[in-house]
Amino acid sequence: MAGEGDYDRKVLQHLLPALHPGECPEVRMLKKPIRLARAHATLTPRLQDIKKHAAGIADTAELAGIVIHADLDGVADDSYDTLRRRLREEMNGVFKGTPSALALAAYEIEAWLMLFPKAFTALHPGWTLRETDCRRDLAKLEKAKEHLMKQLGEPAYRLSDAPLIMKKAVEGGHVSHKPPGNNRSFLDFAKDIAAWHEAA
């Protein structure tokens, strides 16, 4: 698993086994931060570097797949579709023969966490997401992190809470390929993971 930051990768470390078809292999982290969303001419070399590091981490074990996280830092609109398609095409070319998944979170990973409102309360009983937030298109929510900091109250939301919230979501059985909330970027990632069964 490669991505932009430790906490985001840890969120996905909890999420991946809940979405993986069948028994999930061990999830190993590529610790070097990877930024793909704004890469153009350097995209293929960066992906080749990820593939090389992933093979090194796997060592003598079979490499089951590669997951890459990037915060879109934008909402899911036509530009999201264009960027995701370009990144997936490059990933399919470089990782040929190895299943892969792209977690291109719109606006950022916190908007994925908001798909699982009960997990917030499970972590801190005083935290409750507003009903309007649960019904909205979370892929169009700008600056989800700041939104949570403002809405949740005390204790204030911190980046380090993100993996704990996803852990609670998984433990509570709230995670599925089609959660009740709405975030197209999450659904796209879940589809990528579901396809691993077909590729196996």
N, C-alpha and C positions, 0 to 999 in steps of 0.2 A: 504494500500500500504506500503510495506516494502522495504528497499534498503540500499545502502551503504552510501549515502550522501544526504544532503538537496536539493542541486541543481538538482541532477539526479531525485529525487523523484518529484520535482516540474515540471521537463520536462514531466514526465509521467502523472502528474496531468492534464496537458494541453492535452496531446496526447490521453489518455484513452477515454474521451468522443467522440473524433473524430473517433475512431475505434470501439467503443462499439455498438453492434447491438441493435437498439431501443434507448429508453430514458435511459441515463446513470444515475445510482444512485449517491448519494453524495460520493465523493472520500475523504476518511479520511487517514491521514498519521500516520504510526507507527514511532515515532521519534527516537527510539533506532536504531543505525546503525546495519545492518545485513550483515554478510559476509558469503556467501555460497560456492562460486566457489572453495575454497580450503578446505572446510570442508569434512571430510571423516567419521570417527567414530562418530563425533558430529553432523552429518547432521540431522538425525531424531529428536534428542532433540531440535535442533535449529528450525526446522519446527514446532514442537509441541508448542514451545514457541511463535512463530509467530501466530499460530492458537489461542492460549489462549489470546494473546494480542488483536488480531483482534476481537474475540468474546467480549472482554471487551470494546473495542472502539464502537462496534455496539450496545452494551447495550441491550435495548429492541427492537431495529430495526432488520430487517432481514439482515443477512450478505450475500450480493449479490455475493461476490467473493473476492479472495485474489490475489494481484499482487506483485511479488517479482522482484526487479531489482538487477543485479550484472554486473559490467563491467568484461568482459572476460580477459582483459589485455593480449590479444593474438588475432591472426587472426582466421577466420573461416576455419578450416581445419578438418581433421578426429578427432582430439582431441576435437574440439568444439562439433562435433556430439555426441561423447561418453559422454562428460560432460553434455550436454543438456539432453540427454536421461536419464542419471542417476538421474539428479535433477528432471526431470519431473516424473519419476517413483516414487521417494520418495514423491514428492508433491502430486501425485495422491493417494498414500497410506495414507498419513497423513491427507490430506484435503478431504478425501472421502465424497462425497455428497455436497461439496462446489466448485463451479467453480474456477479455478485458471489460472494464466498466468505467464510465466517466461520471463522477459526482460533481456536476457543474451546478452548484447551488445558487438559486436565485432567491433573494438578493445575496444572501449568505446563509451559512449552515443553521443559524438561529431560526430562520424561516421554516426549516425542516423540523426543528424541535417543536415548533408551535403546532405541528400536526398532531401532537400527542399531549393535549392540555392536562390530562390527569397525572402525567409524569412530573409536571411542575409542582402540583400540590403534594405528590408523594415525596418529593425531595424536601419541600418546605410547606407545611400546612397553610401558611399565610399567603402563598402564591396562588393566584387564580387568574387564568386568562379570561379576558372579557368575551362574552358570547359573540359580539360583533367580530372579534379577531378570529374566532373559531369558524365563522361562516365565510370570511373573506377569501379572496384569491391571494394566498400567501406568496405566490411567485411574483406578485406585483407590489408587495410591501417593501418600500424603500427603507434601508437602514434598520433591519429587524433587530439588530443588537441594541441600538439606541432605544428602539421602541420598547424592548423588554426592560431595559434599565429604568425607563420612565414609568411603565405600567405596573410592574410587579411590586414595587414598594420595598419594604424591608424584609429580610436582608437584601441589599442591592444585588442585582444580577451581575456575575463576573464571568469572564471567559472560561475560567476553570470549572464553572457549573455545567457547561455544555455536555461533557462526557457523562457526568452524573445523571443529568436529565435523560439522556438517551439510554443509559443503563436502566433507569427506573421504567422507561417506556417498554424496553425489552422484557424486563422481569415481570411487569404488569400485564404482559400479553397484548399490548396495544399496537405493536408494529405489524403491518401487513403490506403486501404489494400495492394495495389500494386503501389507504387509511381514509377515515371519514372526511378529513379536511381536504383542502385543495392546494396543491403546489405541483405544477407540471414538471418542474425540474426534478422533484423527488420521484415522480412516476417514471420519468425517463431513465433515471438511475436504476429503479427497481426492475424495469424491463431489461436493461443491460444484464443485471444479475440473473434474472430468470432464464435468459438465453444461454447461460453457462451449462445448464443441464442438457440443452440440445447439442452444445459443442462437445460435451464429454464423450 
